[in-house]
Amino acid sequence: MIQLLWEKRKGLNEFALVSGGKLTDYRVFPDEGVFPEQVYLAKVDRIARGMGAAFLRLPGDIPGFLPLAEAKEPLAGGQLVPVQVKKPPVGDKAAYLTQDISLAGRYLILLPMSSRAAVSSRVTDLKQKERLLEIARALRPDGMGLILRRESAGAAHEQLTRELQRLSNLWDSLTGLLKKSAAPALLWNGRPPLERALEDWEQADQLTADDESLRAQCEGMSFQYHPEPFSLFSVREQRSRLLARRVWLPSGGYLVVDPCEALTVIDVNTGKAPARGKDREELFLKTNLEAVRVIGRLLRVRGVGGIIVIDLIDMEREASRARVLEEMNLVVLTDPVKCVVHGFTSLGLLEMTRKKTDVAPCHHQTQATPCPHCGGTGLIAEGNAHDTENLPG
């Protein structure tokens, strides 16, 4: 049984995905702040043509960065423009903004500033993709674009048209706000937290939350109330262990995880004196298989993106290496983020890549001091590695 746990605390909506009692993924969405999906009416501060960028101002005197290539018209200082957040501000970095506004639903994405019809890249069946593309072309409103998501494949036509109408009405209300709002102003706060979490976790069987009123949002899943959902499976303790620099494996081996600027390096160790003779290869294979299974969870919980290099324990048999590679490919199939396993290098290192997302879950909740990277929002821009050396667990 796959369970989705939702716990609200300190202005954050924390979600944990648990399968077989093990934490397999984690997301956090703040109630307030600047985060992806939000739509603003922003004011242009200045144009830096040498950088190909415009610098804008959001509410709270928060700076924003808009590439001129994504601007829908020539911009000038003082101008008011509608924008959407792609990446939140981090430290001294401005929020990354776009004018290619998109309004996402469960089955489709409305593109008010575009005119294309498309299908999600997650749909890999060619016949299915062509069928959905025809539907997208037929449903696309005049002067707007439309993308059908993977979930649309099993949706009835009425469900698609109803959601399209809801998103069209949302855009109508936003255009009305554009005309009467004083910039800078927040026009749309994005989708509700549960809807955003279910974007990748539609396979969950049950939602457990600490608010009985959330039952009404629980479509397609059973609902259970619990005052402290994360306590059911020791989620915070599991997450703390997965965020530590040294992560222990079930049989006594361990991983050493070192985030670098350009990649993440993971070293696999037996953690005990190796067996002798034929038992040696079996021990190494068992430890390596355990390692790749834990690494699959670790990458999701940490929000790791980019190049990942895994230094597995050396195995003598080609069949053993093939078995580990097969297991790694099976593990990443359950990851909602695109992963590519590139295989072993000439030095015996296992290489893979994991697509960088706009934001990654912050590690600040496992640290004793306030996190300098996320400012308490729980989100950090991808690539800002936290120091996990001294994390508990």
C-alpha positions as CSV (number, residue, x, y, z in Angstrom):
1,M,0.0,0.0,0.0
2,I,1.3,3.4,-1.0
3,Q,0.4,6.2,1.5
4,L,0.5,9.9,1.1
5,L,1.0,11.8,4.4
6,W,0.1,15.5,4.7
7,E,1.2,17.5,7.8
8,K,0.8,21.3,8.2
9,R,3.2,23.2,10.5
10,K,4.9,26.6,10.7
11,G,3.3,27.8,7.4
12,L,4.5,24.7,5.5
13,N,2.6,21.9,3.8
14,E,4.8,18.8,4.1
15,F,4.0,15.7,2.1
16,A,5.7,12.3,2.4
17,L,5.1,9.3,0.2
18,V,5.5,6.0,2.0
19,S,5.6,2.6,0.4
20,G,5.9,-0.5,2.6
21,G,6.6,1.6,5.6
22,K,9.6,3.3,3.9
23,L,9.9,6.9,3.0
24,T,10.3,7.1,-0.8
25,D,9.6,10.8,-1.6
26,Y,9.1,14.1,0.1
27,R,7.8,17.5,-0.9
28,V,7.2,20.8,0.9
29,F,5.0,23.7,-0.2
30,P,4.9,27.0,1.8
31,D,1.7,28.9,2.5
32,E,3.4,32.2,1.9
33,G,6.4,33.5,0.0
34,V,7.5,33.5,-3.7
35,F,7.4,30.0,-5.3
36,P,6.7,28.4,-8.7
37,E,3.4,28.8,-10.4
38,Q,2.5,32.1,-8.8
39,V,1.3,34.8,-11.2
40,Y,2.2,38.5,-10.5
41,L,1.7,41.9,-12.0
42,A,5.3,43.1,-11.7
43,K,6.9,46.5,-12.3
44,V,10.0,46.8,-14.5
45,D,12.9,48.4,-12.6
46,R,15.5,48.4,-15.3
47,I,16.6,46.8,-18.6
48,A,20.0,45.2,-18.9
49,R,20.3,44.6,-22.6
50,G,23.9,43.5,-22.3
51,M,22.7,40.6,-20.1
52,G,19.5,40.1,-22.2
53,A,17.4,40.6,-19.1
54,A,14.9,42.8,-17.4
55,F,14.9,43.2,-13.7
56,L,11.4,43.5,-12.1
57,R,10.0,44.2,-8.7
58,L,7.5,41.8,-6.9
59,P,5.5,42.5,-3.7
60,G,7.7,42.9,-0.6
61,D,10.4,44.6,-2.7
62,I,11.5,41.2,-4.0
63,P,13.6,41.3,-7.1
64,G,12.8,39.3,-10.2
65,F,14.7,38.4,-13.3
66,L,13.0,38.1,-16.7
67,P,15.0,37.1,-19.9
68,L,14.2,39.5,-22.7
69,A,13.9,36.4,-25.0
70,E,10.8,35.5,-23.0
71,A,9.2,38.9,-23.0
72,K,6.1,39.3,-25.1
73,E,6.8,42.9,-26.1
74,P,9.6,45.5,-25.9
75,L,10.0,46.5,-22.2
76,A,10.9,49.8,-20.6
77,G,11.5,51.0,-17.0
78,G,8.3,51.5,-15.1
79,Q,6.2,49.2,-17.3
80,L,3.7,46.8,-15.7
81,V,3.9,43.2,-16.9
82,P,2.2,39.9,-16.0
83,V,4.8,37.3,-15.1
84,Q,4.9,33.8,-13.6
85,V,7.5,32.4,-11.2
86,K,9.7,29.6,-12.6
87,K,12.3,29.6,-9.7
88,P,12.0,31.3,-6.3
89,P,14.5,33.8,-5.1
90,V,17.5,32.3,-3.2
91,G,19.8,34.4,-1.1
92,D,21.0,37.3,-3.3
93,K,19.6,35.7,-6.5
94,A,16.4,37.2,-7.9
95,A,13.3,35.1,-8.7
96,Y,13.4,33.7,-12.2
97,L,10.3,34.9,-14.0
98,T,8.6,34.2,-17.4
99,Q,5.9,35.7,-19.4
100,D,5.0,32.3,-20.9
101,I,2.3,31.8,-18.3
102,S,0.8,28.3,-17.9
103,L,-2.2,27.3,-15.8
104,A,-2.0,23.6,-14.8
105,G,-4.8,21.2,-14.0
106,R,-4.8,17.5,-13.3
107,Y,-5.4,16.6,-16.9
108,L,-4.2,19.5,-19.0
109,I,-2.2,22.7,-19.0
110,L,-3.7,25.9,-20.5
111,L,-1.2,28.3,-22.2
112,P,-2.9,31.7,-22.5
113,M,0.2,33.3,-24.1
114,S,0.7,30.6,-26.7
115,S,-1.1,28.9,-29.6
116,R,0.4,25.4,-29.7
117,A,-1.3,22.1,-29.0
118,A,0.9,19.4,-27.5
119,V,1.1,16.2,-25.4
120,S,3.2,15.6,-22.3
121,S,6.6,14.0,-23.0
122,R,5.7,11.4,-20.3
123,V,3.3,9.8,-22.8
124,T,5.6,7.4,-24.6
125,D,3.2,5.2,-26.5
126,L,3.1,6.6,-30.1
127,K,-0.5,5.7,-30.9
128,Q,-1.7,7.1,-27.6
129,K,0.3,10.3,-28.1
130,E,-1.2,10.8,-31.6
131,R,-4.7,10.2,-30.2
132,L,-4.2,12.8,-27.5
133,L,-2.6,15.3,-29.9
134,E,-5.8,15.2,-32.0
135,I,-7.9,15.8,-28.8
136,A,-5.6,18.7,-27.8
137,R,-6.0,20.3,-31.3
138,A,-9.7,20.0,-31.1
139,L,-10.0,21.3,-27.5
140,R,-7.5,24.2,-27.8
141,P,-9.3,27.5,-27.4
142,D,-8.8,30.1,-30.1
143,G,-5.7,32.2,-29.4
144,M,-4.4,29.9,-26.6
145,G,-2.2,26.8,-26.3
146,L,-3.0,23.5,-24.7
147,I,-1.0,20.6,-23.4
148,L,-2.6,17.3,-22.5
149,R,-0.9,15.6,-19.5
150,R,-0.3,11.9,-19.0
151,E,-3.3,11.6,-16.7
152,S,-5.6,12.8,-19.6
153,A,-5.2,9.4,-21.3
154,G,-7.7,7.8,-18.9
155,A,-10.0,10.8,-18.5
156,A,-13.4,11.1,-20.0
157,H,-14.1,13.9,-22.6
158,E,-16.4,15.6,-20.1
159,Q,-13.6,15.7,-17.5
160,L,-11.2,17.4,-20.0
161,T,-13.8,19.9,-21.1
162,R,-14.8,20.7,-17.5
163,E,-11.2,21.3,-16.4
164,L,-10.5,23.4,-19.5
165,Q,-13.5,25.6,-18.7
166,R,-12.3,26.0,-15.1
167,L,-8.8,27.1,-16.3
168,S,-10.3,29.4,-18.9
169,N,-12.4,31.0,-16.2
170,L,-9.3,31.3,-14.1
171,W,-7.5,33.2,-16.9
172,D,-10.5,35.4,-17.4
173,S,-10.4,36.4,-13.7
174,L,-6.6,37.0,-13.9
175,T,-7.0,39.3,-16.9
176,G,-9.7,41.2,-14.9
177,L,-7.3,41.6,-12.0
178,L,-4.5,42.8,-14.4
179,K,-6.7,45.8,-15.3
180,K,-7.5,46.9,-11.8
181,S,-4.5,45.9,-9.6
182,A,-1.8,48.3,-8.5
183,A,1.7,46.8,-9.2
184,P,3.4,45.0,-7.8
185,A,0.6,42.5,-6.9
186,L,0.1,38.8,-6.5
187,L,-2.7,37.7,-8.9
188,W,-2.7,33.9,-8.4
189,N,-1.0,31.8,-5.7
190,G,-0.9,28.6,-7.8
191,R,-2.6,25.3,-7.3
192,P,-3.6,24.0,-3.9
193,P,-0.8,22.0,-2.2
194,L,-2.5,18.6,-2.5
195,E,-3.1,19.1,-6.2
196,R,0.6,20.0,-6.7
197,A,1.7,17.0,-4.7
198,L,-0.5,14.6,-6.7
199,E,1.0,15.8,-9.9
200,D,3.7,13.2,-9.4
201,W,2.1,11.0,-6.8
202,E,-1.2,10.0,-8.5
203,Q,-0.4,6.3,-7.5
204,A,-1.1,6.9,-3.8
205,D,-3.8,4.7,-2.3
206,Q,-4.5,6.6,0.8
207,L,-4.1,10.1,2.2
208,T,-3.5,10.7,5.9
209,A,-3.7,14.3,7.1
210,D,-3.9,16.2,10.3
211,D,-7.0,18.2,9.2
212,E,-10.3,16.5,8.9
213,S,-11.6,19.2,6.5
214,L,-9.1,18.0,3.9
215,R,-11.2,15.0,3.3
216,A,-13.2,16.9,0.7
217,Q,-10.0,17.3,-1.4
218,C,-9.3,13.6,-1.3
219,E,-10.6,12.5,-4.8
220,G,-9.8,8.9,-5.8
221,M,-8.1,8.0,-2.5
222,S,-9.3,6.8,0.9
223,F,-8.8,9.3,3.7
224,Q,-7.6,8.9,7.2
225,Y,-7.3,11.5,9.9
226,H,-4.3,11.5,12.3
227,P,-3.1,14.3,14.5
228,E,0.5,13.6,13.6
229,P,0.7,11.7,10.3
230,F,4.5,11.7,10.0
231,S,4.7,9.8,13.4
232,L,3.0,6.8,11.8
233,F,6.1,5.8,10.0
234,S,8.8,7.9,11.8
235,V,9.0,10.0,8.7
236,R,11.2,12.7,10.2
237,E,13.7,10.1,11.5
238,Q,13.7,8.4,8.1
239,R,14.3,11.6,6.3
240,S,17.0,12.7,8.7
241,R,18.9,9.5,8.0
242,L,18.6,9.9,4.2
243,L,19.9,13.5,4.5
244,A,23.0,12.5,6.4
245,R,26.4,12.3,4.8
246,R,26.7,8.7,5.9
247,V,23.6,6.6,5.1
248,W,23.4,3.1,6.5
249,L,22.2,0.0,4.5
250,P,20.1,-2.8,6.0
251,S,22.9,-5.4,6.1
252,G,25.5,-3.1,7.8
253,G,27.0,-1.4,4.7
254,Y,26.8,2.3,4.2
255,L,26.8,5.1,1.6
256,V,28.9,8.3,1.8
257,V,27.1,11.1,-0.1
258,D,29.1,14.2,-1.2
259,P,27.2,16.9,-3.2
260,C,29.6,18.9,-5.4
261,E,29.0,21.9,-7.6
262,A,28.8,19.9,-10.8
263,L,27.7,16.5,-9.6
264,T,26.8,14.3,-6.7
265,V,29.2,11.5,-5.7
266,I,28.0,8.4,-3.8
267,D,30.5,5.9,-2.4
268,V,29.3,2.4,-1.4
269,N,31.1,0.5,1.4
270,T,30.6,-2.9,3.0
271,G,31.0,-1.5,6.5
272,K,32.5,-4.7,7.8
273,A,35.4,-7.0,7.0
274,P,34.7,-8.6,3.6
275,A,33.9,-12.3,3.4
276,R,36.5,-14.7,1.9
277,G,36.3,-16.9,-1.2
278,K,33.0,-17.3,-3.0
279,D,31.2,-15.4,-0.1
280,R,33.1,-12.3,-1.0
281,E,31.4,-11.8,-4.4
282,E,28.0,-12.6,-2.9
283,L,28.5,-10.0,-0.1
284,F,29.6,-7.3,-2.6
285,L,26.6,-8.1,-4.8
286,K,24.2,-8.0,-1.9
287,T,25.6,-4.7,-0.6
288,N,25.5,-3.1,-4.0
289,L,21.9,-4.2,-4.7
290,E,20.9,-2.7,-1.3
291,A,22.8,0.4,-2.2
292,V,21.0,1.1,-5.4
293,R,17.6,0.6,-3.8
294,V,18.4,3.1,-1.0
295,I,20.0,5.5,-3.6
296,G,16.7,5.5,-5.5
297,R,14.9,6.8,-2.4
298,L,17.7,9.1,-1.4
299,L,17.7,10.9,-4.7
300,R,14.0,11.7,-4.4
301,V,14.0,12.7,-0.8
302,R,17.0,15.0,-1.2
303,G,15.8,16.3,-4.6
304,V,19.1,15.6,-6.2
305,G,19.5,16.6,-9.9
306,G,22.2,16.6,-12.5
307,I,25.1,14.2,-12.8
308,I,25.3,11.4,-10.3
309,V,28.4,9.1,-10.0
310,I,28.2,6.0,-7.8
311,D,31.3,4.2,-6.7
312,L,30.0,0.7,-6.1
313,I,32.0,-2.0,-4.5
314,D,34.2,-3.8,-7.1
315,M,32.7,-7.1,-8.3
316,E,34.7,-9.6,-10.4
317,R,31.8,-11.2,-12.3
318,E,30.3,-9.5,-15.3
319,A,27.0,-11.1,-14.3
320,S,27.1,-9.3,-11.0
321,R,27.6,-6.0,-12.6
322,A,24.8,-6.7,-15.0
323,R,22.5,-7.6,-12.1
324,V,23.2,-4.3,-10.3
325,L,22.7,-2.3,-13.5
326,E,19.4,-4.0,-14.1
327,E,18.3,-3.2,-10.5
328,M,19.3,0.5,-10.9
329,N,17.2,0.7,-14.1
330,L,14.2,-0.8,-12.3
331,V,14.6,1.6,-9.3
332,V,14.5,4.7,-11.5
333,L,11.3,3.6,-13.2
334,T,9.3,4.6,-10.1
335,D,10.9,8.1,-10.0
336,P,8.5,10.8,-11.3
337,V,11.6,12.8,-12.4
338,K,13.3,11.7,-15.6
339,C,16.4,9.6,-14.8
340,V,18.8,8.1,-17.3
341,V,21.2,5.3,-16.2
342,H,24.3,5.5,-18.5
343,G,26.1,2.4,-17.2
344,F,29.6,1.7,-15.9
345,T,32.6,3.8,-16.9
346,S,36.0,2.3,-17.7
347,L,36.9,2.9,-14.0
348,G,33.9,0.9,-12.8
349,L,31.8,3.9,-11.7
350,L,28.1,3.8,-12.3
351,E,26.9,7.0,-14.0
352,M,23.4,8.3,-14.2
353,T,21.6,11.6,-14.6
354,R,18.4,12.9,-12.9
355,K,16.6,15.9,-14.4
356,K,17.0,19.1,-12.4
357,T,13.6,20.4,-11.1
358,D,12.8,24.0,-10.6
359,V,13.0,23.5,-6.8
360,A,14.2,20.9,-4.4
361,P,13.1,20.1,-0.9
362,C,15.2,22.0,1.6
363,H,17.1,20.2,4.4
364,H,16.6,23.0,6.9
365,Q,14.2,21.0,9.1
366,T,17.0,18.6,10.1
367,Q,19.3,21.3,11.2
368,A,19.5,22.9,14.6
369,T,20.0,26.4,13.2
370,P,17.8,28.3,10.7
371,C,18.5,27.5,7.1
372,P,20.3,30.4,5.3
373,H,19.3,29.1,1.9
374,C,15.5,28.8,2.0
375,G,14.6,31.5,4.6
376,G,12.1,29.1,6.2
377,T,10.1,28.4,3.0
378,G,11.4,24.8,2.8
379,L,12.4,25.3,-0.9
380,I,15.8,26.0,-2.4
381,A,16.8,26.5,-6.0
382,E,18.4,23.4,-7.5
383,G,22.1,23.4,-7.2
384,N,22.4,25.1,-3.8
385,A,23.8,22.2,-1.8
386,H,23.4,22.2,1.9
387,D,26.1,21.0,4.2
388,T,24.9,17.6,5.3
389,E,28.1,16.6,7.1
390,N,26.7,17.4,10.5
391,L,23.1,16.4,10.1
392,P,21.8,13.9,12.6
393,G,21.2,10.2,11.9
